[in-house]
Amino acid sequence: MPGMSEDLNILRDIGWRLWDPIGLSGPDGPPPEAMDEYDSYLLEAVGMLRNGRSLQDVIAMLVDIESEHMALGMSPDSEERATQTALELRQTLLTP
């Protein structure tokens, strides 16, 4: 069972690789000063899944964060990125 810091590293990898709604990640990954940019949102998503919320609820939350909270609006791939992120979070962090 991974520890908390390992979980956070996995969470960040998933968030930066699959979601990254702001588009900060470059060829060398995210800038070091922005590494924790999405932590609170991704932790909320994992918490929702652990508490039995549906995958669709988590996807909707991630899309809402991007479009409303971050005020970025909906991009053509917003839902697809949110879906891939939620699926990967569930598979990686919640599968025994």
C-alpha atoms as one frame of an Amber mdcrd trajectory, in Angstrom:
protein
   0.000   0.000   0.000   1.593   3.297  -1.057   2.164   5.981   1.554   0.672
   9.460   1.531   3.609  11.072  -0.314   3.586   8.267  -2.890  -0.173   8.737
  -3.346   0.346  12.473  -3.827   3.043  11.849  -6.436   0.735   9.436  -8.269
  -2.123  11.932  -8.009   0.047  14.703  -9.424   1.278  12.506 -12.258  -2.306
  11.696 -13.252  -3.444  15.306 -12.957  -0.593  16.758 -14.968  -0.528  14.005
 -17.576  -4.268  13.682 -18.199  -6.081  16.782 -16.953  -3.898  19.971 -16.823
  -6.777  22.357 -17.626  -4.539  25.436 -17.527  -2.001  23.880 -19.892   1.064
  24.619 -17.772   2.865  21.335 -18.374   5.593  21.411 -20.982   7.960  18.846
 -22.482   9.771  18.551 -19.138   6.544  18.329 -17.136   4.998  21.028 -14.956
   7.074  23.933 -13.682   8.364  23.137 -10.169   6.654  26.192  -8.671   3.287
  24.959  -9.977   3.642  21.296  -8.953   0.814  21.543  -6.387  -1.502  23.609
  -8.616  -4.176  20.903  -8.961  -3.700  19.029  -5.654  -6.859  20.248  -3.915
  -9.078  19.448  -6.903  -7.613  15.993  -7.402  -7.779  15.206  -3.683 -11.449
  16.204  -3.781 -12.008  13.898  -6.771 -10.358  10.953  -4.987 -12.367  11.706
  -1.833 -15.580  11.667  -3.843 -14.709   8.292  -5.357 -13.717   6.856  -1.967
 -17.058   8.037  -0.560 -19.002   6.178  -3.230 -19.811   9.053  -5.550 -20.258
   8.073  -9.172 -17.639   8.465 -11.837 -20.021  10.857 -13.612 -20.186  13.051
 -10.464 -16.396  13.278 -10.390 -16.206  14.049 -14.110 -18.823  16.795 -13.719
 -16.896  18.269 -10.772 -13.624  18.379 -12.744 -15.347  19.946 -15.759 -17.035
  22.510 -13.485 -13.738  23.414 -11.834 -12.170  24.023 -15.215 -15.059  25.849
 -16.856 -16.473  27.812 -13.912 -14.047  27.969 -10.973 -10.988  28.564 -13.166
 -13.194  30.540 -15.585 -11.640  28.810 -18.581 -14.935  27.868 -20.201 -15.495
  24.539 -21.904 -12.855  23.441 -24.359 -13.624  20.715 -26.913 -11.680  18.165
 -24.847 -12.720  19.224 -21.311 -15.027  16.275 -20.706 -12.652  13.753 -22.278
  -9.721  14.930 -20.107 -11.927  14.876 -16.995 -13.157  11.386 -17.884  -9.662
  10.004 -18.425  -8.494  11.615 -15.186 -11.379  10.203 -13.132 -10.950   6.727
 -14.622  -7.220   6.738 -13.924  -7.699   8.023 -10.368 -10.188   5.254  -9.673
  -8.044   2.557 -11.297  -4.724   3.614  -9.777  -5.621   4.854  -6.312  -8.750
   2.892  -5.425  -8.115  -0.568  -6.855  -6.672  -2.920  -4.230
